[in-house]
């Protein structure tokens, strides 16, 4: 699949937790960094996401905030 988003980070799923309508998917992208995404339960099911799967965190945002 090709996407216009350039921020695509490969990793491994280390957690999938469903809620009432949305769930959280945790992706280990290496170096001790975990990216957490909030997506619908339907998307989790459609992608058949489970711990141990290879996945790509695709980040598309109009703003990036920096704090120090």
PDB file as gemmi writes it, atoms N, CA and C in Angstrom:
CRYST1    1.000    1.000    1.000  90.00  90.00  90.00 P 1                      
ATOM      1  N   UNK A   1       0.841  -1.165   0.000  1.00  0.00           N  
ATOM      2  CA  UNK A   1       0.000   0.000   0.000  1.00  0.00           C  
ATOM      3  C   UNK A   1       0.891   1.234   0.000  1.00  0.00           C  
ATOM      4  N   UNK A   2       0.542   2.211  -0.803  1.00  0.00           N  
ATOM      5  CA  UNK A   2       1.264   3.469  -0.833  1.00  0.00           C  
ATOM      6  C   UNK A   2       0.419   4.537  -0.156  1.00  0.00           C  
ATOM      7  N   UNK A   3       1.093   5.391   0.625  1.00  0.00           N  
ATOM      8  CA  UNK A   3       0.422   6.484   1.323  1.00  0.00           C  
ATOM      9  C   UNK A   3       1.161   7.780   1.067  1.00  0.00           C  
ATOM     10  N   UNK A   4       0.448   8.885   1.169  1.00  0.00           N  
ATOM     11  CA  UNK A   4       1.086  10.189   0.994  1.00  0.00           C  
ATOM     12  C   UNK A   4       1.859  10.596   2.245  1.00  0.00           C  
ATOM     13  N   UNK A   5       1.502  10.038   3.387  1.00  0.00           N  
ATOM     14  CA  UNK A   5       2.192  10.375   4.636  1.00  0.00           C  
ATOM     15  C   UNK A   5       3.633   9.884   4.576  1.00  0.00           C  
ATOM     16  N   UNK A   6       4.559  10.748   4.894  1.00  0.00           N  
ATOM     17  CA  UNK A   6       5.980  10.399   4.826  1.00  0.00           C  
ATOM     18  C   UNK A   6       6.512   9.854   6.137  1.00  0.00           C  
ATOM     19  N   UNK A   7       5.819  10.099   7.226  1.00  0.00           N  
ATOM     20  CA  UNK A   7       6.282   9.637   8.532  1.00  0.00           C  
ATOM     21  C   UNK A   7       5.732   8.242   8.813  1.00  0.00           C  
ATOM     22  N   UNK A   8       6.431   7.246   8.301  1.00  0.00           N  
ATOM     23  CA  UNK A   8       6.043   5.858   8.470  1.00  0.00           C  
ATOM     24  C   UNK A   8       7.159   5.154   9.225  1.00  0.00           C  
ATOM     25  N   UNK A   9       6.835   4.655  10.426  1.00  0.00           N  
ATOM     26  CA  UNK A   9       7.840   4.064  11.298  1.00  0.00           C  
ATOM     27  C   UNK A   9       7.489   2.600  11.544  1.00  0.00           C  
ATOM     28  N   UNK A  10       8.378   1.716  11.128  1.00  0.00           N  
ATOM     29  CA  UNK A  10       8.150   0.280  11.299  1.00  0.00           C  
ATOM     30  C   UNK A  10       8.401  -0.135  12.742  1.00  0.00           C  
ATOM     31  N   UNK A  11       7.606  -1.096  13.192  1.00  0.00           N  
ATOM     32  CA  UNK A  11       7.774  -1.603  14.546  1.00  0.00           C  
ATOM     33  C   UNK A  11       7.027  -2.900  14.750  1.00  0.00           C  
ATOM     34  N   UNK A  12       6.900  -3.278  16.020  1.00  0.00           N  
ATOM     35  CA  UNK A  12       6.223  -4.512  16.386  1.00  0.00           C  
ATOM     36  C   UNK A  12       5.148  -4.197  17.418  1.00  0.00           C  
ATOM     37  N   UNK A  13       3.966  -4.785  17.238  1.00  0.00           N  
ATOM     38  CA  UNK A  13       2.854  -4.577  18.162  1.00  0.00           C  
ATOM     39  C   UNK A  13       3.191  -5.249  19.494  1.00  0.00           C  
ATOM     40  N   UNK A  14       3.143  -4.456  20.576  1.00  0.00           N  
ATOM     41  CA  UNK A  14       3.426  -4.991  21.900  1.00  0.00           C  
ATOM     42  C   UNK A  14       2.210  -4.927  22.823  1.00  0.00           C  
ATOM     43  N   UNK A  15       1.124  -4.347  22.324  1.00  0.00           N  
ATOM     44  CA  UNK A  15      -0.090  -4.293  23.128  1.00  0.00           C  
ATOM     45  C   UNK A  15      -1.296  -3.909  22.308  1.00  0.00           C  
ATOM     46  N   UNK A  16      -2.415  -4.583  22.559  1.00  0.00           N  
ATOM     47  CA  UNK A  16      -3.696  -4.255  21.928  1.00  0.00           C  
ATOM     48  C   UNK A  16      -4.751  -4.320  23.031  1.00  0.00           C  
ATOM     49  N   UNK A  17      -5.390  -3.184  23.298  1.00  0.00           N  
ATOM     50  CA  UNK A  17      -6.407  -3.142  24.338  1.00  0.00           C  
ATOM     51  C   UNK A  17      -7.653  -2.470  23.783  1.00  0.00           C  
ATOM     52  N   UNK A  18      -8.735  -3.238  23.690  1.00  0.00           N  
ATOM     53  CA  UNK A  18      -9.993  -2.693  23.185  1.00  0.00           C  
ATOM     54  C   UNK A  18     -10.793  -2.055  24.312  1.00  0.00           C  
ATOM     55  N   UNK A  19     -11.472  -0.969  23.974  1.00  0.00           N  
ATOM     56  CA  UNK A  19     -12.405  -0.325  24.886  1.00  0.00           C  
ATOM     57  C   UNK A  19     -13.817  -0.542  24.369  1.00  0.00           C  
ATOM     58  N   UNK A  20     -14.750   0.350  24.746  1.00  0.00           N  
ATOM     59  CA  UNK A  20     -16.130   0.194  24.285  1.00  0.00           C  
ATOM     60  C   UNK A  20     -16.258   0.406  22.784  1.00  0.00           C  
ATOM     61  N   UNK A  21     -15.625   1.454  22.271  1.00  0.00           N  
ATOM     62  CA  UNK A  21     -15.706   1.733  20.830  1.00  0.00           C  
ATOM     63  C   UNK A  21     -14.339   1.890  20.186  1.00  0.00           C  
ATOM     64  N   UNK A  22     -13.358   2.331  20.977  1.00  0.00           N  
ATOM     65  CA  UNK A  22     -12.007   2.497  20.449  1.00  0.00           C  
ATOM     66  C   UNK A  22     -11.023   1.716  21.309  1.00  0.00           C  
ATOM     67  N   UNK A  23      -9.870   1.454  20.720  1.00  0.00           N  
ATOM     68  CA  UNK A  23      -8.844   0.729  21.447  1.00  0.00           C  
ATOM     69  C   UNK A  23      -7.509   1.417  21.319  1.00  0.00           C  
ATOM     70  N   UNK A  24      -6.527   0.906  22.060  1.00  0.00           N  
ATOM     71  CA  UNK A  24      -5.172   1.418  22.002  1.00  0.00           C  
ATOM     72  C   UNK A  24      -4.246   0.321  21.488  1.00  0.00           C  
ATOM     73  N   UNK A  25      -3.455   0.689  20.504  1.00  0.00           N  
ATOM     74  CA  UNK A  25      -2.462  -0.227  19.946  1.00  0.00           C  
ATOM     75  C   UNK A  25      -1.093   0.360  20.247  1.00  0.00           C  
ATOM     76  N   UNK A  26      -0.250  -0.429  20.902  1.00  0.00           N  
ATOM     77  CA  UNK A  26       1.100   0.014  21.258  1.00  0.00           C  
ATOM     78  C   UNK A  26       2.091  -0.649  20.318  1.00  0.00           C  
ATOM     79  N   UNK A  27       2.942   0.164  19.693  1.00  0.00           N  
ATOM     80  CA  UNK A  27       3.933  -0.324  18.721  1.00  0.00           C  
ATOM     81  C   UNK A  27       5.326   0.062  19.206  1.00  0.00           C  
ATOM     82  N   UNK A  28       6.171  -0.951  19.379  1.00  0.00           N  
ATOM     83  CA  UNK A  28       7.570  -0.730  19.761  1.00  0.00           C  
ATOM     84  C   UNK A  28       8.349  -0.411  18.492  1.00  0.00           C  
ATOM     85  N   UNK A  29       8.889   0.818  18.419  1.00  0.00           N  
ATOM     86  CA  UNK A  29       9.617   1.227  17.207  1.00  0.00           C  
ATOM     87  C   UNK A  29      11.129   1.165  17.414  1.00  0.00           C  
ATOM     88  N   UNK A  30      11.542   0.585  18.525  1.00  0.00           N  
ATOM     89  CA  UNK A  30      12.959   0.398  18.791  1.00  0.00           C  
ATOM     90  C   UNK A  30      13.524   1.454  19.716  1.00  0.00           C  
ATOM     91  N   UNK A  31      14.670   1.147  20.290  1.00  0.00           N  
ATOM     92  CA  UNK A  31      15.335   2.093  21.176  1.00  0.00           C  
ATOM     93  C   UNK A  31      14.549   2.402  22.431  1.00  0.00           C  
ATOM     94  N   UNK A  32      13.674   1.485  22.830  1.00  0.00           N  
ATOM     95  CA  UNK A  32      12.866   1.710  24.020  1.00  0.00           C  
ATOM     96  C   UNK A  32      11.702   2.659  23.816  1.00  0.00           C  
ATOM     97  N   UNK A  33      11.383   2.982  22.555  1.00  0.00           N  
ATOM     98  CA  UNK A  33      10.302   3.924  22.260  1.00  0.00           C  
ATOM     99  C   UNK A  33       9.040   3.164  21.843  1.00  0.00           C  
ATOM    100  N   UNK A  34       7.939   3.479  22.510  1.00  0.00           N  
ATOM    101  CA  UNK A  34       6.634   2.894  22.198  1.00  0.00           C  
ATOM    102  C   UNK A  34       5.730   4.002  21.676  1.00  0.00           C  
ATOM    103  N   UNK A  35       5.112   3.771  20.514  1.00  0.00           N  
ATOM    104  CA  UNK A  35       4.122   4.690  19.959  1.00  0.00           C  
ATOM    105  C   UNK A  35       2.749   4.081  20.231  1.00  0.00           C  
ATOM    106  N   UNK A  36       1.854   4.863  20.801  1.00  0.00           N  
ATOM    107  CA  UNK A  36       0.498   4.384  21.092  1.00  0.00           C  
ATOM    108  C   UNK A  36      -0.494   5.092  20.187  1.00  0.00           C  
ATOM    109  N   UNK A  37      -1.352   4.298  19.547  1.00  0.00           N  
ATOM    110  CA  UNK A  37      -2.365   4.842  18.658  1.00  0.00           C  
ATOM    111  C   UNK A  37      -3.748   4.479  19.179  1.00  0.00           C  
ATOM    112  N   UNK A  38      -4.655   5.434  19.121  1.00  0.00           N  
ATOM    113  CA  UNK A  38      -6.042   5.200  19.479  1.00  0.00           C  
ATOM    114  C   UNK A  38      -6.825   5.049  18.186  1.00  0.00           C  
ATOM    115  N   UNK A  39      -7.355   3.836  17.954  1.00  0.00           N  
ATOM    116  CA  UNK A  39      -8.112   3.554  16.730  1.00  0.00           C  
ATOM    117  C   UNK A  39      -9.395   2.815  17.091  1.00  0.00           C  
ATOM    118  N   UNK A  40     -10.309   2.727  16.157  1.00  0.00           N  
ATOM    119  CA  UNK A  40     -11.572   2.052  16.435  1.00  0.00           C  
ATOM    120  C   UNK A  40     -11.357   0.553  16.615  1.00  0.00           C  
ATOM    121  N   UNK A  41     -12.256  -0.055  17.377  1.00  0.00           N  
ATOM    122  CA  UNK A  41     -12.225  -1.512  17.526  1.00  0.00           C  
ATOM    123  C   UNK A  41     -12.400  -2.189  16.167  1.00  0.00           C  
ATOM    124  N   UNK A  42     -13.219  -1.581  15.308  1.00  0.00           N  
ATOM    125  CA  UNK A  42     -13.437  -2.131  13.969  1.00  0.00           C  
ATOM    126  C   UNK A  42     -12.123  -2.170  13.185  1.00  0.00           C  
ATOM    127  N   UNK A  43     -11.310  -1.123  13.298  1.00  0.00           N  
ATOM    128  CA  UNK A  43     -10.018  -1.094  12.610  1.00  0.00           C  
ATOM    129  C   UNK A  43      -9.085  -2.166  13.169  1.00  0.00           C  
ATOM    130  N   UNK A  44      -9.107  -2.348  14.484  1.00  0.00           N  
ATOM    131  CA  UNK A  44      -8.292  -3.407  15.098  1.00  0.00           C  
ATOM    132  C   UNK A  44      -8.688  -4.760  14.527  1.00  0.00           C  
ATOM    133  N   UNK A  45      -9.996  -5.006  14.430  1.00  0.00           N  
ATOM    134  CA  UNK A  45     -10.485  -6.278  13.879  1.00  0.00           C  
ATOM    135  C   UNK A  45     -10.160  -6.417  12.396  1.00  0.00           C  
ATOM    136  N   UNK A  46     -10.384  -5.346  11.612  1.00  0.00           N  
ATOM    137  CA  UNK A  46     -10.117  -5.395  10.170  1.00  0.00           C  
ATOM    138  C   UNK A  46      -8.650  -5.697   9.881  1.00  0.00           C  
ATOM    139  N   UNK A  47      -7.758  -5.133  10.695  1.00  0.00           N  
ATOM    140  CA  UNK A  47      -6.315  -5.362  10.509  1.00  0.00           C  
ATOM    141  C   UNK A  47      -5.846  -6.641  11.205  1.00  0.00           C  
ATOM    142  N   UNK A  48      -6.745  -7.251  11.984  1.00  0.00           N  
ATOM    143  CA  UNK A  48      -6.424  -8.466  12.750  1.00  0.00           C  
ATOM    144  C   UNK A  48      -5.154  -8.254  13.577  1.00  0.00           C  
ATOM    145  N   UNK A  49      -5.090  -7.104  14.253  1.00  0.00           N  
ATOM    146  CA  UNK A  49      -3.903  -6.766  15.023  1.00  0.00           C  
ATOM    147  C   UNK A  49      -3.792  -7.611  16.278  1.00  0.00           C  
ATOM    148  N   UNK A  50      -2.577  -8.118  16.514  1.00  0.00           N  
ATOM    149  CA  UNK A  50      -2.319  -8.868  17.730  1.00  0.00           C  
ATOM    150  C   UNK A  50      -0.862  -8.678  18.130  1.00  0.00           C  
ATOM    151  N   UNK A  51      -0.578  -8.915  19.389  1.00  0.00           N  
ATOM    152  CA  UNK A  51       0.786  -8.771  19.903  1.00  0.00           C  
ATOM    153  C   UNK A  51       1.731  -9.651  19.087  1.00  0.00           C  
ATOM    154  N   UNK A  52       2.858  -9.074  18.715  1.00  0.00           N  
ATOM    155  CA  UNK A  52       3.863  -9.793  17.935  1.00  0.00           C  
ATOM    156  C   UNK A  52       3.824  -9.486  16.450  1.00  0.00           C  
ATOM    157  N   UNK A  53       2.732  -8.870  15.988  1.00  0.00           N  
ATOM    158  CA  UNK A  53       2.623  -8.517  14.566  1.00  0.00           C  
ATOM    159  C   UNK A  53       3.593  -7.391  14.214  1.00  0.00           C  
ATOM    160  N   UNK A  54       4.131  -7.438  13.006  1.00  0.00           N  
ATOM    161  CA  UNK A  54       4.845  -6.287  12.461  1.00  0.00           C  
ATOM    162  C   UNK A  54       3.789  -5.264  12.062  1.00  0.00           C  
ATOM    163  N   UNK A  55       4.081  -3.997  12.288  1.00  0.00           N  
ATOM    164  CA  UNK A  55       3.126  -2.939  11.954  1.00  0.00           C  
ATOM    165  C   UNK A  55       3.895  -1.668  11.620  1.00  0.00           C  
ATOM    166  N   UNK A  56       3.201  -0.728  11.050  1.00  0.00           N  
ATOM    167  CA  UNK A  56       3.794   0.563  10.711  1.00  0.00           C  
ATOM    168  C   UNK A  56       2.957   1.655  11.356  1.00  0.00           C  
ATOM    169  N   UNK A  57       3.617   2.506  12.138  1.00  0.00           N  
ATOM    170  CA  UNK A  57       2.956   3.680  12.694  1.00  0.00           C  
ATOM    171  C   UNK A  57       3.046   4.772  11.633  1.00  0.00           C  
ATOM    172  N   UNK A  58       1.898   5.198  11.143  1.00  0.00           N  
ATOM    173  CA  UNK A  58       1.848   6.251  10.122  1.00  0.00           C  
ATOM    174  C   UNK A  58       1.384   7.521  10.812  1.00  0.00           C  
ATOM    175  N   UNK A  59       2.233   8.547  10.783  1.00  0.00           N  
ATOM    176  CA  UNK A  59       1.934   9.779  11.493  1.00  0.00           C  
ATOM    177  C   UNK A  59       1.666  10.885  10.483  1.00  0.00           C  
ATOM    178  N   UNK A  60       0.453  11.415  10.530  1.00  0.00           N  
ATOM    179  CA  UNK A  60       0.055  12.486   9.623  1.00  0.00           C  
ATOM    180  C   UNK A  60      -0.586  13.570  10.484  1.00  0.00           C  
ATOM    181  N   UNK A  61       0.101  14.676  10.634  1.00  0.00           N  
ATOM    182  CA  UNK A  61      -0.416  15.743  11.482  1.00  0.00           C  
ATOM    183  C   UNK A  61      -0.132  17.096  10.846  1.00  0.00           C  
ATOM    184  N   UNK A  62      -1.029  18.011  11.084  1.00  0.00           N  
ATOM    185  CA  UNK A  62      -0.822  19.355  10.546  1.00  0.00           C  
ATOM    186  C   UNK A  62       0.051  20.188  11.481  1.00  0.00           C  
ATOM    187  N   UNK A  63       0.143  19.768  12.750  1.00  0.00           N  
ATOM    188  CA  UNK A  63       0.947  20.487  13.739  1.00  0.00           C  
ATOM    189  C   UNK A  63       1.816  19.500  14.507  1.00  0.00           C  
ATOM    190  N   UNK A  64       3.018  19.934  14.810  1.00  0.00           N  
ATOM    191  CA  UNK A  64       3.890  19.170  15.697  1.00  0.00           C  
ATOM    192  C   UNK A  64       4.300  20.119  16.808  1.00  0.00           C  
ATOM    193  N   UNK A  65       3.981  19.753  18.032  1.00  0.00           N  
ATOM    194  CA  UNK A  65       4.301  20.587  19.182  1.00  0.00           C  
ATOM    195  C   UNK A  65       5.624  20.141  19.790  1.00  0.00           C  
ATOM    196  N   UNK A  66       6.406  21.105  20.251  1.00  0.00           N  
ATOM    197  CA  UNK A  66       7.681  20.815  20.891  1.00  0.00           C  
ATOM    198  C   UNK A  66       7.681  21.470  22.263  1.00  0.00           C  
ATOM    199  N   UNK A  67       8.124  20.729  23.268  1.00  0.00           N  
ATOM    200  CA  UNK A  67       8.214  21.271  24.622  1.00  0.00           C  
ATOM    201  C   UNK A  67       9.579  20.949  25.203  1.00  0.00           C  
ATOM    202  N   UNK A  68       9.971  21.749  26.156  1.00  0.00           N  
ATOM    203  CA  UNK A  68      11.262  21.507  26.800  1.00  0.00           C  
ATOM    204  C   UNK A  68      11.135  21.790  28.277  1.00  0.00           C  
TER     205      UNK A  68                                                      
END                                                                             
